[in-house]
Amino acid sequence: MNINLKKIEKKEMKLLRNTNKIAVILPYKEIYSENFSGAASIWVKDYFNKSILSNFTFIYGSLGKGLKPITKNFTNLNVTNMSISKTKSYIKKFYTEHLKKKFNIIEIHNRPEYLNLLIKHNINSKLIFFFHNNPQDIRGSKTAKERINILENTHKIFFVSRWTKKKFFEGLPYKTKSNCEILYPSMQVIKRFNNNKKKQIIFTGKLNSSKGYDLFGNAIIQILNKNKDWTAIVAGNEPREKFDFTHKRLKIFPWLPHEKILKLYDESSISVVPSRWEEPFGRTAMESAAYGCATITSNRGGLVETFDNKLILKKLSSNEIIKKINYLIKKPKKLKKYQKENFQNPKHSLDVLCKYLDSVKLNLLDKTINILKSNGPRILHISNFNEKNNHRLFNISIASKLTNGFIRNKCDVINFSYRNYLSNNFFPKLDEDVLDICNNYKPDLVLLGHNNILKKNTLEKIKEKKSKINLWYEDHVVNYGPNWKNNLNLIEKNHQLIDNYFITTHPSEIKTKINKKKINYLPIPVDPNIENLKIYENKYRYKDLFFALSHGVNYGGLRNRSKDEREEFLKNLININESIKFHILGINQDIPKWNFNFYKEISFCKMALNLSRGRPLKYATSNRIASYVGNGILTFIDEKVKFQNLFNHDELVTYKNESDLIEKILALKDDTKKINKISKKGKERYFEIFDNSIIADSIISESLNMTPKFNYVWKK
């Protein structure tokens, strides 16, 4: 969802300011002052000064004694507790701040360890992370496992270059994810080109071999000896590595404030950035080029992405640097051409970056406070909509009920049935058509309904288009259920590319390699246009207890199959007490019924029994329960399913075992008044908590980070 910043009015900004807070965490070693600011601090400073969200953005970092921060809203997290590591102490202090302010968004720069510690705290904030360096070189993201953990627990990850992103995904089972983007360090577009540049060559940065200072130093001495009218400037320091280059026309400054560095770029004709190190980006190169320097760089890391450079060192040596500089000195017209081209074509605009980052954060906040909405989300729902059976199973179609729920929540929905593709065995066409729809429709959410049939490559392409991918599934994925292993394997396929799962068994019961944070409970919904009976009002109910086995559901008749444990349970019930009038379909050649025929069968019964195959599991629900309770018939459910957590005893009836069930049937079967009361209250309660608009809203809010409209009792 795109945010139009121009549409944000003063009232809305005031509402944002009053209800939202954003935190920015810098590395504790990076001093947030004019004299000592590093790349991350400069990034934060530049963005903060332009952002429309600055008034409720709070920056946390380090500040030396007597130094002033470079922006307002800064808090110094001075690390003094040495009983624990500096990292833990630093984040502990921040967490105390978070408990006070309750930040909606927390933005962390270049320290995965900080992110991992906050993830462990299970904070209810949107997390944004910036990689300013090679992820494989930073503690907390060196291993593939650590990087996958970051991917799955961070709302947005930004990389300062394509190279940095590539390093992050090396060794991972996929090349990208929808929450990952490249966001280049940027700067303000310079409006005035300095036509009176000095014959001056500049090198800035750490004075070490990683930055190629030794190569520059050896080269510049020779350049200055041969070109008497040229001077050179070096700005930077490095206490760990010493190089002694001296010349009467070479000025060496210690670390200078950023503004003074920019002034030197403006004065200089040539800048040299000969890094041996794989530069994550190369701010020096970008800034010197933007200020109209003819900038010579190596091709290491992200340096080639900083600007459209035509002066790249083919060989990283002093001789190669000398050749490039001499070429520019001897050809002043070429020198001026490179200077103006670099000045006129800035690749990374600070204005564009700030507007984009504001939009990203506003999207996260917008979905929290429900402002600035355009039309509702677009959903591509890929499922089986029962065309094969001519909608014979319309009344138990979860797919249709969910779609109706989405529409009632003002979503735009396209239903896409995959069944026709399966019957023709034409899978490539399926993936092609889905991608074509995504290109045309640009859905916010692609919802896979009871299937995981799309290829990995297709899922990757969908995610590149910024669509979320979710999957709902209604069959057993837990031990003791029918085909549970196959079902589990099905949902686990390409699980790294699926954002959220919605399963009809409680997540606590599921053992899987899928990240548990992605798995949500899916109650079977009811629809007011489908579950519209009030069986408790029917005066002519002559059967006591109804049950129907579901096998044969796709064939219209009973299938040749092995018996399941429920048949034995039912036969035992019948034999225990002959006074109970059972109406049981699906055994003894008594075939199941569907649609309105099913409604007729349950309408002359007082009560109904739920039995699911396999071991009873927490909140294990089914279409059967929805059809029973939603149509107003008293329903018995095994207490191990724990529906008593969601319903009161006067809304449905739980039983412990066979004998307990018989006892409760006998106690109720002739008490029509009590049966009707429980039936009515059960229907009302089911619609209160499991109406399809509520279930659809839970999927939307979880998938798209939107504010829930309802309380979801199953999450308590």
N, C-alpha and C positions, 0 to 999 in steps of 0.2 A: 504494500500500500504506500503510494507516494504522498508526501506531505508538501503542500504548497505553502512556503514560508510567508509569502505575501498575504495570505489569508489569516494569519495569526493576529488577532486584534489584541488591544491592550487588556481587555477583560480576561481573555484566554491566557495571556502571559501572566497576569496576576494570579489566576487560578493555578497555573503550572507552578509558579513560584511558591505559592502557599501550600501546595500539596505534594511537591516533589523535591528531592535533593539528589545531587549527583556528586560522587566522590572520584577523585583522581589520585592514584598512588604512584609515586615516583620511586626509583631505586634509592635506598637510603644513602648510598655512597655518592649520589649525584647531587651536588649543591645547587639549590634553587636561587641563585643570585646572579647578577649581571657579570661579575668577574669570573665565575667558575662554571657557568651553565654548560652542560653537555647537550648532545643531540636530542635526548628525550625531553629535557627541560625546555629547550628552545621550541620544540614541537608544542608542548603544553602551553607555553607562554604565548606563542603566535596564535594558536587556536583560541585560547581563553580571551584574548583581547578583541577578537572578532565575533565570537559566538554570541547568539541571542540568548543562550542559556547560562551565561556567566554569573548572573545574580544568584543562582542557586547551585552553582558548581563550587566545590570545596577541594582544594589541592593539599595533599599530604606528602611531605618529603623531609629533607634535611637542610639545615642552614647553619653555617659556621657562626661562631661568636662575633657579634658586632656587625654582621652582614644583613642587608635588607633583601627581602624577596623581590622578584622581578614583576610580580602581579599582586593584586589583593586576594583575599579569600585563601590565604596560605596558612597552614598549621605545621609547625616544626615538630616532628615526632622524634625527639631526641632520645637515642638509645643509651640508657644508663644501666639497666639491669643486666649484669653479666652472668647471672645464675643460669640463664638459658641463652641460646644462640642469638646473635644480633637479628637474624631474620625473624625468629619466633617472637622476640621482644618487640620488634618493629610492628609486626602484624597484630600482636596482642594489644598494643597501644591503639592501633587503628580500629580494631574490633570494639574496643571500649567507646571510641567515637561513634562507630556505627550503631551501637546499642542506644546511644543518646539521640542521634539524628535519624536513624533508620533510612539509609540511602536506597533510593529506587534503582539507581544504576551505579555500579562500581567499575571504574576504568583503571586497569593496571598496565603499567609500562615495563616490558622487558624483564620481568622477574616471574617466571612460572611458579617458583616456590611460593610466592605470595598468593597466587591464584589457587594453588593446591591446598594451602592452609585454609583459605576462605571456603573452598568447596567442602572441606571436611567439617566446617562449622554449619553446613546446610543453611546458609543465609538465604533469605527470600528476596534476593536482589538480582537484577539483570547484570550479567558479567560481560565486560568488554575487555579484550586483551590486545596489546600492541607488541609485535615482535620487531625490535629495532636491530637485532643481531641474528646471526645464524642460530636457529633453534637447537641444532645439534651440539652447540657449544655452551649452552646455558643449563645450569642445574635446574632440574624439574621438567625438562623437555628433551633430554638427550636420547632417551630410548623411545622406540616405537610405542610401547605400552603407555608411557607418560604422555606422549603426544595425542594418542587416541583418547585418553582420559580428559585432556584439555578440550579436544574436539567435542566430546559428548556432554561436557558440563559448562560450556561457554556459549553465550548467546551470539557473540560476534568476535571474530578474530581478524585483526588487520596486520598485513605484512608491508614493510616499507619498499619491497621490490618483488618482481617475479622470481628472482634468484632466491630470496629469503623464503618465499612460499614453496618453491621447489625443494629446498632443503628440509622444510617441515614435513613434506609428504614423502620424502625418500624412505623406503622401507615399509610404508603403510599400504594396506590392501586397496587403496583407492587414490585418485589423483587430486581430488578436491572435495569440498563440501559446501553446502549453501551458506553456511555461516562464516565462510572464509573469503576475504577480499584483499586486494592490493590497494593500499592507500599511501601514495607517495608523500614523503615530506615535501612541503611546498613553501613558497615565499610570496611576498607581495610583489606584484608586477612593478618593475621600475619604469617610471614615466619619462625620465630624461637620460639620454645617452651623453656621456662625457666625451666631447670631441677633443678635449685637451688632456688626454691621458699621458702619463709620464712614461718614459722608456724604462719601465720598471717590471721586474719579474717577481712573482710572489709564491711562497710556499707557506701553508698554514696547517696546523695539526700537531699531533704528537711527533717529537723529533726522534723517531726510532726507525729501525730497519723495516719493521712491518709496514710502515707508511712510506717506505722508500726514501727516507731522508738522506741516507748515506749516498744513494744514487744521485739525488738532486744536488747534494753538497759537492760531490766530485765534479758534477757537470757544471755547476754554476761558477765555480772558480775559473774554469777554462773559458766559459762564456764571457765573464767579466774581464779577463785578461785580454781577450781579442776584441771586445767591443767597449771602448773607453767611455762612450756616452750612455751606457746602460748601467742601471743599478739593480739591486736585488733586496728583497725583504723576506725575512722568516719570522713567523709568529707562532709560538708554542713552547712547550717544555716536555721533558721526559726525565724524571729523576733516576729511572732504572737503567738508562742506556745513554752514554755520552759520546757525541761526535763533535770534534773540534774543527769547524770550518771557519776560517777568518779571511776577510778581504776588506780593504778600505771602503769599497762600495757595496758591501754586504752588511745590512743592519739586522741584528737578531734581537727580537723582542720576547719577553716572557709571555705567558698566557694573557691575552687581551680580552676585554669585554667584547661581546658579539657585535655591538654597534660599531666599534672601532675597526673590527675586522672587515665589516661590510664597506666602510669608508675606504679602506686600503684596496679592496677589490675595485671600487669605483675609480681609483687613481691609477691602478696598474694596467699594463697592456697584456701581459701574459701570466697565466696561472699554471702551475704544474702539480699534478696529483698522481704520483708514480707508485701507488700502493702495491706492495707484494701481497698484503692481506686481502682475502676475499671480502671486499667491502659490502656490507649489507645493502647500502645505498650509495652514499657519498655526497653528503650535504655540501662539502667544500666545493666540489665540482659544480654542483647545481648553482650555488650562490655566485661563485666567481664568473660563471658563464652568463648568468642573468644580469650581472653588473657590467657586462661588455668586455670581459677578458677573453682572449683566445686561449682556451683551456685545453691543456695536454693531459691525458689520463692514461693509465693502464686499462686493461680490459678485465680486471678482476671483479668477481661478484656482481653486484648491482650497479657498478660505476657506469656501464654502458646505457643504463636506463635513466640516468640523471638529466641528460639533455641530448639533443641530436648532434653528437660529437663526430667531427671529421678529423680529429687530431689524436687518434688512439695509437699508443706505442705498440708496435708489432713485437718488438723484443724489449724485455724489461732490463735495460742497462743504461749506464751513464752515457755511453756513446750514442744510443738511440735518442736520449733526451737532448743531447747536444745537437744532433742532426735536426730535430724538430724545431728547437729554438732558433738555430741559425737560419733555417728556412724562413721562419717568420720575420726575423730581423732583416734579412736580405731582400725580402719581398713585402715592403710596407703596404702595398695595395691589398695583397692577400691577407695580411695581418688585419687591416681595417675591415675587410670583408667578413672574416671569421668573427671579429668583435661585434659587428652590427647584426650578423645572423644570429649569434647567441643572444644578443640583447633583444632582438625583435621577436624571437620565437621561444618564449619561456614555455617549458613543457608542463610545469606543475604550478598552478596558480593557487595561492593561499585562499583567495575568495571562493573559488570553486570547492576546494577541500573543506573549508569551514561550513559552507552551505550544505554540502553532502553529509558531513558528520553530524551537523545539527538535525538533518532530516532523519538519519539513522536513530539518533537518541529520541527524537520526537516520536518516531514510530513506536519505540519501546514504551515511552511514557504515554503516548496516545492510547495505546492498548490497555494502559493501566487506568487512566482517568476518563476514558470514553469521550474525548473531544476530537475535533477536526476530522470526523468521519466522512468519507465519501460514501459511495454505495456499499452495500454489504459485500463480504468476501465472495470470491468466485471459487466454486468447488467442482472438480471433475471427479465424479463418483464411478469407479470402474468395478462392476460387480455383476452378479447374476440376477436379473430382474424377472425371472421365471417365464421368459418367452417360450422356452422349450416345452413347457407344460401348459401353454396357453393361459398362464396366470391361474392355474388350478390351485396354487399354494399362495394366493395373494394375501391371505389373512395371516400367514406366518413369515412373510418376506421382511426380514430385518432391513435389507437394502432399501426397499420402498418406504418403510417407516422412517428410516433415517433421512432419506431425501425429503420426505414431507416435513420432518422436523427442521431440516435446514431452511426450507422455504418459509416455514412459519417464523424462523429467526431472521428473515429478510436477507437470506443468502441467494445468490444466483447459482443454479445447479445444472450441470449437464450429466445425465445418466448415460453411461457407456457400458453396454453388455458385451462381455468377452465370450459368451457361450457359442455364438455363431462361428467365431474363429476356431474354437476348439473342435467343433464338429467337422470343419473343413481341413483341420490340421495345417493351418496356414499361419503359423506363429510370427514369421517375419512381418507379415502384413499387419498383424496386431500391433507390434511395436511401432511400425511406421505410422499407422493411423493415430496412435496415442500421441506420438511426438508432433504430428501434424496438428492435432487438436490443441496441444499445449502451445504451439507456435501461434495459432489463431486466437485462442481463448485466453491465454496467459492466466491460468488458474492460480489463486493463492494457495490452494490445497489440492493435491491429488490423493484421493482416498481409495485405497485398494480394499474392496469388500469381499472378505472370505476368499482371498486369492493372493498369490505372490508370483504371478506368472510373467511379469515383465522382466526382460533381461537386465543384467547389471549395467551394461552400457546405456540402455534406455533410461534407467533410474538416474545415472550420472548426468545425462543430458537434461533431464527434467530439473535436477537440482541446480545446474548451471543457470537455469532460467529463473532462479530464486523462488521456485515453488516448494512448499513443504510436501513431504510424502508420509502418509499415515496408512496403517493397515488395521482393519478390524476382523476378528475371527471368532466363530461361535462353537467350534467343535473342541473335543478334548485335546489338551496339550500337556496333560498331567498323567503320571503313571496310574494304572488301573482302568483307564478309559479306553474305548475302542479306537484303534488306529492312532493312538496318542503319539507314538514315535514319529510316524510319517507326518502327522499334523505339526509336531514341534519342529521337525526338519524343514517343513514348508515355511513356517513363519520366520525361522532363523536365517533363511537364505537372504544374503545381502543385507543383513541387519544393520550394518554400519551406515547404510544409505537411507534407512527408514527412521523418521524423526520420532514417531510415537506409535505405540500399539494399544489397541483397545480389545480386550479379551473377556469372554463371558465367565471366566474363573478369576477369583481374586489373585492379584500378583504374588501375594505371600505364599501361595500354593505352587507356584510355577518355578521349576528349576531349569535354568536356561543360560546360555552364554550372552543373551541380549542384556544390555544394561537395564537393571531393574527400574531405574528412574524413568525409562521410556515406556514402561508397561502400565497401563491404566485398566481399571475394571470397567467392563461394558455391561450394564444391565440390559436385558431384553426390553425394548421400549413397547409402549402401547400407543395406539393412535385413536383419537376420539371417533374417527370415521370407520374404524375397523373393529375395535373392541367396544361395540356399542350396545351389547345386550345387557339387560338387567334380569338375570336368571332368578334372582331372589324374589321377583314380582310374579313369577310363573306359579300358578296355583296347582298345576297338574303335573307334579313331579313324582313319579311312581317308583323310580330307582333310587337306591341309597348312595352308591359310590360309583364314579366313572373313572376309567383309565383307558388309554389307548397307546399301544406300542407303535412306534413310528416307522418300523421297517416296512419297506415297500412304498415309501413315500414318493419316490421318483418313477414308479412303474405302474401304479394303479392297482396292483394286486400284491399278494404275499410273495416274497422271494424265497427260493430255496436257500436256506442259510442255517447255520448252527444256532441253537437256542442260546439266549443270554440269561444271566442270573435272575433277571426280573420275572421271567415266566414262572420259575420255581417259586419265587416270592408270592406272586399273584395266586398260583394254584394252592399254596399253603393257606393264604387268606381265605379263599373260598371254602376250603375244607374245615377251617377252624370253627366257623359259625354259619350255619345255614340260614339263620334269620335275616342276615344282611343280604339285601338285593343288589348284587354287583352288575354293572354294565361294563364289560371289558372287551375292547376291540384289539385285534392284532394277534390273537391266539386262537387255536382250535378252528382255523379256517374262517374266522370272523374278521374280515378285512377292515383296515382303517378307513376313515372317512376324511374328506377334506372340504375346505371352504364352507359354504352354507350348510352342506350336509353334516359337517362336524358340529356346527352350531346347533343343528336339530338334535344331534345325539346327546350333547351335554345339557340341552334345555329341559329334558325331562328327568334330570338327575339332581339330587339335593346337594351332594358333595362330590369332590374330585380328589384324586390322589396324584401326587407328583413322584415319579421314580425316574432317576437317571441311571444310565449305565455306568459302571465303575464305582469307585469309592466316593461317598458323599464328601464334597469339598466346600470350603468357605465360599458362600455367595454364588455357588455354581448354579447358574440360572438357565432357562430354556424357553423356547417358544411355547411349550406346554404350560408353564407357569403363567406366562403373560396372557395366554388364551383363557386359562381358568379364572385367575383372579381378576383380570381386566374385564371379563364379561359377567362378573358378579356371582361366582359359585364358590362356596366355602372350600378351601384347599388345605390338604394335609401335606406337610413337608418335613423330611427328616431333620431333626434338630441339629445334626452335625453340619448342615448347610448354613446354619447360623442366621437364618432370616429373621429370627427373633430379635436380632440387633436392629433390624430395620422396621419390623412390624410389631405391634402389640398383640397380646394373646387374644384380644377380641377382634382381630383383623385377619388372622389366619391361625392355623393350629399346627403345632409341631409335635412329633412323636419320637420316642427313643428307640423303639424296636417293634417287632411284629405284634407282640401281645399288647403293648401300650397303644398301638394304632387301633387294634380291634376294640379295646376297652373304650377309647375315645369315640370311635364310630358308633358303638352301641349307646353311649351316653348321649349322643347328639341326634341320632337318626330320626327320632320321633319328636324332637323339640324344634318344630318348624320356626317358631318365633326366634329362637336363639340362632338357628342356622341362617335365617334371613339377616339378622342383625350383623353377624360376623361377615357374611357375604357382602353386604352393602358397604360396611366399613373397610373391608379388604380392598374392594374395587376403588373406593375413594382414596385410600392410602396409596395404592399402586399408581394411580394417575397423579397423585400429589408428588411422588418422588421419581417415577419412571415414565412420565409422559414423554413422547418422542421429541417435543420441543426442548425439554430439559436435557435429555440424553444428547441431542444434537448440539445444544449449547456447551455441554461439557467437552465435546470433541473440538468444537470451534475454539473455545477459550484456551484449552490445553495446547492445541496445535498452532494457533496464531497469536499466542500471548495476549489475548483480549480479556477484559474483565468479565468474570462469570456473572450471569444474570440471576442465577439461582444458587441455593445451597445444596450441595451434593452430599446427601446423608451417608452414602457409602464410603466417603473419604474421611469420615470422622472416626 
